[in-house]
Amino acid sequence: MFINLRLNDGSNASIGYLAEGDGSMPKERIEIFGGGKSFVIDDFLTAGAFQNGSEKKTKLRARDKGQENEVRAVCEMVLQGKAAPIALEDLLTTTRATFRIRESLRTGLPVEV
């Protein structure tokens, strides 16, 4: 499944959820392109930055998807009265987008979030 998004600033985002590939390939891949630069994260183990025809590769110390820090921030919010780690409006927008994506998949039509 591919999900294509047009963002308010005119940029585009694509999300690919694929399950048919070979199991030896890294499970997750993030690619970011903009301003003549590219950035790739493979399976949260390696990162590559591409700019001006050269690549700078970094091996990440540990597979960190952010869950531990997310749980810590929520606990601090609840127990210590700290600010929410993600603004409520951002959570609402993400949830709204998820339901609109589901609607688009069901109808086969583009939808606005």
MDAnalysis code that builds the backbone (N, CA, C; Angstrom):
import MDAnalysis as mda
import numpy as np

u = mda.Universe.empty(339, n_residues=113, atom_resindex=np.repeat(np.arange(113), 3), trajectory=True)
u.add_TopologyAttr("name", ["N", "CA", "C"] * 113)
u.add_TopologyAttr("resid", np.arange(1, 114))
u.add_TopologyAttr("resname", ["MET", "PHE", "ILE", "ASN", "LEU", "ARG", "LEU", "ASN", "ASP", "GLY", "SER", "ASN", "ALA", "SER", "ILE", "GLY", "TYR", "LEU", "ALA", "GLU", "GLY", "ASP", "GLY", "SER", "MET", "PRO", "LYS", "GLU", "ARG", "ILE", "GLU", "ILE", "PHE", "GLY", "GLY", "GLY", "LYS", "SER", "PHE", "VAL", "ILE", "ASP", "ASP", "PHE", "LEU", "THR", "ALA", "GLY", "ALA", "PHE", "GLN", "ASN", "GLY", "SER", "GLU", "LYS", "LYS", "THR", "LYS", "LEU", "ARG", "ALA", "ARG", "ASP", "LYS", "GLY", "GLN", "GLU", "ASN", "GLU", "VAL", "ARG", "ALA", "VAL", "CYS", "GLU", "MET", "VAL", "LEU", "GLN", "GLY", "LYS", "ALA", "ALA", "PRO", "ILE", "ALA", "LEU", "GLU", "ASP", "LEU", "LEU", "THR", "THR", "THR", "ARG", "ALA", "THR", "PHE", "ARG", "ILE", "ARG", "GLU", "SER", "LEU", "ARG", "THR", "GLY", "LEU", "PRO", "VAL", "GLU", "VAL"])
u.atoms.positions = np.array([
    [0.849, -1.150, 0.000],
    [0.000, 0.000, 0.000],
    [0.905, 1.225, 0.000],
    [0.550, 2.208, -0.808],
    [1.247, 3.497, -0.807],
    [0.244, 4.584, -0.481],
    [0.636, 5.463, 0.401],
    [-0.194, 6.599, 0.789],
    [0.557, 7.855, 0.365],
    [-0.076, 8.684, -0.442],
    [0.530, 9.925, -0.898],
    [-0.186, 11.095, -0.246],
    [0.594, 11.979, 0.349],
    [0.042, 13.131, 1.050],
    [0.577, 14.419, 0.438],
    [-0.281, 15.409, 0.276],
    [0.135, 16.747, -0.118],
    [-0.024, 17.620, 1.117],
    [1.071, 18.193, 1.591],
    [1.060, 18.963, 2.825],
    [0.734, 20.426, 2.559],
    [0.323, 21.131, 3.613],
    [-0.089, 22.534, 3.477],
    [0.983, 23.417, 2.869],
    [2.255, 23.102, 3.108],
    [3.331, 23.944, 2.583],
    [3.669, 23.624, 1.134],
    [2.896, 22.717, 0.508],
    [3.108, 22.367, -0.892],
    [4.020, 21.166, -1.091],
    [4.643, 20.685, -0.029],
    [5.513, 19.520, -0.160],
    [4.671, 18.244, -0.201],
    [5.314, 17.158, -0.564],
    [4.648, 15.862, -0.668],
    [5.293, 14.867, 0.270],
    [4.510, 13.897, 0.713],
    [5.020, 12.801, 1.529],
    [4.395, 11.513, 1.013],
    [5.164, 10.452, 1.036],
    [4.661, 9.137, 0.646],
    [5.001, 8.148, 1.735],
    [4.043, 7.300, 2.045],
    [4.246, 6.234, 3.015],
    [4.004, 4.929, 2.271],
    [4.972, 4.043, 2.298],
    [4.815, 2.729, 1.671],
    [4.773, 1.664, 2.742],
    [3.730, 0.878, 2.743],
    [3.632, -0.250, 3.670],
    [3.631, -1.502, 2.807],
    [4.762, -2.215, 2.814],
    [4.943, -3.349, 1.921],
    [5.315, -4.585, 2.723],
    [4.781, -5.722, 2.320],
    [5.037, -6.951, 3.058],
    [5.530, -8.077, 2.157],
    [5.773, -7.814, 0.884],
    [6.101, -8.882, -0.043],
    [7.591, -9.075, -0.266],
    [8.433, -8.237, 0.343],
    [9.875, -8.308, 0.095],
    [10.555, -9.464, 0.816],
    [11.828, -9.630, 0.502],
    [12.637, -10.666, 1.119],
    [12.918, -10.320, 2.572],
    [12.892, -11.316, 3.450],
    [13.087, -11.113, 4.881],
    [14.476, -10.631, 5.268],
    [15.466, -10.771, 4.371],
    [16.817, -10.329, 4.710],
    [16.995, -8.817, 4.538],
    [16.037, -8.174, 3.875],
    [16.113, -6.725, 3.698],
    [15.752, -6.041, 5.014],
    [16.372, -4.883, 5.328],
    [15.996, -4.168, 6.545],
    [14.484, -3.953, 6.601],
    [13.926, -4.090, 7.800],
    [12.474, -4.054, 7.980],
    [11.879, -2.667, 7.736],
    [12.566, -1.620, 8.207],
    [12.017, -0.270, 8.092],
    [13.036, 0.650, 7.437],
    [12.531, 1.549, 6.587],
    [13.392, 2.492, 5.886],
    [12.684, 3.837, 5.826],
    [13.410, 4.865, 6.183],
    [12.881, 6.232, 6.118],
    [13.770, 7.009, 5.168],
    [13.165, 7.678, 4.192],
    [13.907, 8.510, 3.248],
    [13.323, 9.908, 3.279],
    [14.191, 10.901, 3.388],
    [13.777, 12.302, 3.429],
    [14.540, 13.042, 2.349],
    [13.822, 13.814, 1.518],
    [14.432, 14.566, 0.427],
    [13.973, 16.014, 0.502],
    [14.878, 16.941, 0.325],
    [14.487, 18.346, 0.282],
    [15.698, 19.258, 0.246],
    [15.553, 20.369, -0.423],
    [16.618, 21.360, -0.458],
    [17.918, 20.838, -1.033],
    [17.829, 19.898, -1.978],
    [19.037, 19.335, -2.576],
    [19.772, 18.350, -1.684],
    [19.148, 17.922, -0.600],
    [19.760, 16.981, 0.335],
    [18.874, 15.755, 0.474],
    [19.472, 14.652, 0.864],
    [18.726, 13.418, 1.118],
    [19.247, 12.779, 2.401],
    [18.344, 12.094, 3.088],
    [18.699, 11.438, 4.337],
    [17.980, 10.099, 4.380],
    [18.701, 9.044, 4.765],
    [18.126, 7.701, 4.795],
    [18.446, 7.035, 6.135],
    [17.435, 6.444, 6.739],
    [17.619, 5.629, 7.941],
    [17.180, 4.215, 7.578],
    [18.064, 3.240, 7.784],
    [17.740, 1.841, 7.514],
    [17.609, 1.083, 8.823],
    [16.392, 0.628, 9.073],
    [16.081, -0.243, 10.209],
    [16.525, 0.353, 11.548],
    [16.634, 1.669, 11.603],
    [17.073, 2.378, 12.811],
    [18.442, 1.899, 13.289],
    [19.258, 1.396, 12.341],
    [20.605, 0.949, 12.670],
    [21.682, 1.769, 11.967],
    [21.386, 2.232, 10.752],
    [22.330, 3.070, 10.013],
    [21.606, 4.290, 9.473],
    [22.367, 5.366, 9.312],
    [21.833, 6.605, 8.746],
    [22.822, 7.112, 7.713],
    [22.284, 7.631, 6.629],
    [23.131, 8.192, 5.587],
    [22.629, 9.565, 5.193],
    [23.557, 10.510, 5.104],
    [23.231, 11.865, 4.654],
    [23.921, 12.082, 3.321],
    [23.179, 12.588, 2.342],
    [23.695, 12.789, 0.999],
    [23.577, 14.263, 0.646],
    [24.709, 14.868, 0.237],
    [24.705, 16.282, -0.124],
    [25.916, 16.568, -1.010],
    [25.710, 17.382, -2.033],
    [26.789, 17.791, -2.943],
    [27.573, 16.597, -3.495],
    [26.861, 15.537, -3.848],
    [27.492, 14.377, -4.469],
    [28.252, 13.466, -3.537],
    [28.137, 13.663, -2.237],
    [28.852, 12.772, -1.325],
    [27.899, 12.226, -0.268],
    [28.307, 11.111, 0.320],
    [27.503, 10.448, 1.346],
    [28.283, 10.383, 2.650],
    [27.603, 10.686, 3.729],
    [28.178, 10.512, 5.063],
    [27.322, 9.477, 5.769],
    [27.918, 8.313, 6.053],
    [27.171, 7.217, 6.665],
    [27.506, 7.125, 8.149],
    [26.495, 6.853, 8.943],
    [26.669, 6.730, 10.385],
    [26.036, 5.432, 10.855],
    [26.768, 4.670, 11.649],
    [26.193, 3.480, 12.279],
    [25.626, 3.932, 13.618],
    [24.338, 3.721, 13.816],
    [23.688, 4.149, 15.051],
    [24.036, 3.179, 16.174],
    [24.188, 3.698, 17.379],
    [24.642, 2.872, 18.506],
    [23.642, 1.790, 18.886],
    [22.371, 2.119, 18.828],
    [21.335, 1.155, 19.217],
    [20.093, 1.435, 18.385],
    [19.272, 0.438, 18.227],
    [18.010, 0.617, 17.494],
    [17.057, 1.378, 18.405],
    [16.945, 2.681, 18.171],
    [16.111, 3.545, 19.014],
    [14.996, 4.141, 18.181],
    [13.785, 3.663, 18.409],
    [12.619, 4.183, 17.698],
    [11.886, 5.238, 18.518],
    [12.406, 5.545, 19.700],
    [11.857, 6.615, 20.513],
    [10.803, 6.202, 21.521],
    [10.438, 4.916, 21.566],
    [9.373, 4.500, 22.475],
    [9.723, 4.756, 23.941],
    [10.956, 4.472, 24.338],
    [11.341, 4.652, 25.743],
    [11.217, 6.128, 26.144],
    [11.714, 7.019, 25.305],
    [11.610, 8.454, 25.616],
    [10.161, 8.930, 25.600],
    [9.352, 8.350, 24.721],
    [7.941, 8.716, 24.654],
    [7.218, 8.333, 25.951],
    [7.442, 7.111, 26.409],
    [6.814, 6.657, 27.653],
    [7.292, 7.506, 28.823],
    [8.589, 7.806, 28.870],
    [9.141, 8.637, 29.947],
    [8.472, 10.019, 29.952],
    [8.327, 10.627, 28.777],
    [7.724, 11.966, 28.686],
    [6.266, 11.951, 29.141],
    [5.522, 10.913, 28.770],
    [4.120, 10.819, 29.192],
    [4.046, 10.620, 30.708],
    [4.908, 9.787, 31.261],
    [4.921, 9.585, 32.716],
    [5.256, 10.890, 33.440],
    [6.227, 11.641, 32.932],
    [6.574, 12.925, 33.544],
    [5.403, 13.903, 33.463],
    [4.665, 13.853, 32.367],
    [3.499, 14.711, 32.211],
    [2.457, 14.376, 33.286],
    [2.185, 13.090, 33.460],
    [1.156, 12.665, 34.401],
    [1.612, 12.833, 35.847],
    [2.818, 12.377, 36.151],
    [3.282, 12.348, 37.538],
    [3.834, 13.683, 38.037],
    [4.428, 14.459, 37.134],
    [5.088, 15.693, 37.554],
    [4.421, 16.950, 37.007],
    [3.351, 16.791, 36.261],
    [2.646, 17.945, 35.719],
    [3.395, 18.668, 34.613],
    [4.320, 17.986, 33.958],
    [5.072, 18.608, 32.865],
    [4.184, 18.731, 31.621],
    [4.649, 19.508, 30.669],
    [3.904, 19.720, 29.426],
    [3.804, 18.413, 28.640],
    [2.736, 18.289, 27.880],
    [2.546, 17.120, 27.026],
    [3.665, 17.063, 25.984],
    [4.194, 15.861, 25.699],
    [5.291, 15.748, 24.737],
    [4.865, 16.085, 23.307],
    [3.582, 15.923, 23.016],
    [3.049, 16.243, 21.687],
    [1.790, 17.068, 21.900],
    [1.694, 18.179, 21.202],
    [0.540, 19.062, 21.350],
    [-0.742, 18.333, 20.971],
    [-1.813, 18.605, 21.701],
    [-3.102, 17.966, 21.442],
    [-3.545, 18.173, 19.995],
    [-3.347, 19.359, 19.453],
    [-3.741, 19.635, 18.065],
    [-2.992, 18.724, 17.088],
    [-1.720, 18.451, 17.358],
    [-0.953, 17.547, 16.497],
    [-1.480, 16.118, 16.593],
    [-1.842, 15.688, 17.799],
    [-2.430, 14.354, 17.968],
    [-3.762, 14.242, 17.232],
    [-4.572, 15.292, 17.316],
    [-5.857, 15.298, 16.615],
    [-5.657, 15.241, 15.103],
    [-4.696, 16.000, 14.600],
    [-4.420, 16.011, 13.161],
    [-3.962, 14.640, 12.685],
    [-3.086, 13.993, 13.456],
    [-2.609, 12.661, 13.099],
    [-3.749, 11.647, 13.095],
    [-4.601, 11.703, 14.103],
    [-5.746, 10.791, 14.172],
    [-6.708, 11.040, 13.015],
    [-6.982, 12.297, 12.745],
    [-7.862, 12.660, 11.626],
    [-7.287, 12.137, 10.307],
    [-5.982, 12.300, 10.121],
    [-5.336, 11.817, 8.891],
    [-5.455, 10.300, 8.774],
    [-5.291, 9.593, 9.882],
    [-5.401, 8.134, 9.868],
    [-6.795, 7.694, 9.419],
    [-7.833, 8.340, 9.956],
    [-9.200, 7.987, 9.554],
    [-9.473, 8.369, 8.102],
    [-8.901, 9.475, 7.640],
    [-9.094, 9.881, 6.235],
    [-8.373, 8.926, 5.284],
    [-7.208, 8.452, 5.697],
    [-6.485, 7.464, 4.884],
    [-7.329, 6.200, 4.771],
    [-7.906, 5.780, 5.869],
    [-8.771, 4.587, 5.850],
    [-9.963, 4.802, 4.914],
    [-10.552, 5.981, 4.978],
    [-11.672, 6.306, 4.086],
    [-11.235, 6.267, 2.626],
    [-10.073, 6.826, 2.325],
    [-9.566, 6.831, 0.959],
    [-9.307, 5.411, 0.464],
    [-8.757, 4.566, 1.324],
    [-8.528, 3.169, 0.939],
    [-9.843, 2.450, 0.670],
    [-10.855, 2.767, 1.473],
    [-12.168, 2.115, 1.321],
    [-12.863, 2.560, 0.036],
    [-12.791, 3.863, -0.275],
    [-13.526, 4.403, -1.423],
    [-12.709, 4.459, -2.708],
    [-11.373, 4.439, -2.569],
    [-10.518, 4.571, -3.741],
    [-10.409, 6.007, -4.227],
    [-10.868, 6.959, -3.432],
    [-10.855, 8.369, -3.815],
    [-9.954, 9.175, -2.900],
    [-9.372, 10.266, -3.422],
    [-8.598, 11.142, -2.539],
    [-9.528, 11.862, -1.567],
    [-9.025, 12.136, -0.383],
    [-9.807, 12.858, 0.632],
    [-8.959, 13.957, 1.220],
    [-9.602, 14.975, 1.750],
    [-8.901, 16.055, 2.408],
    [-8.947, 15.835, 3.919],
    [-7.830, 16.127, 4.571],
    [-7.775, 15.925, 6.021],
    [-8.264, 17.172, 6.712],
])
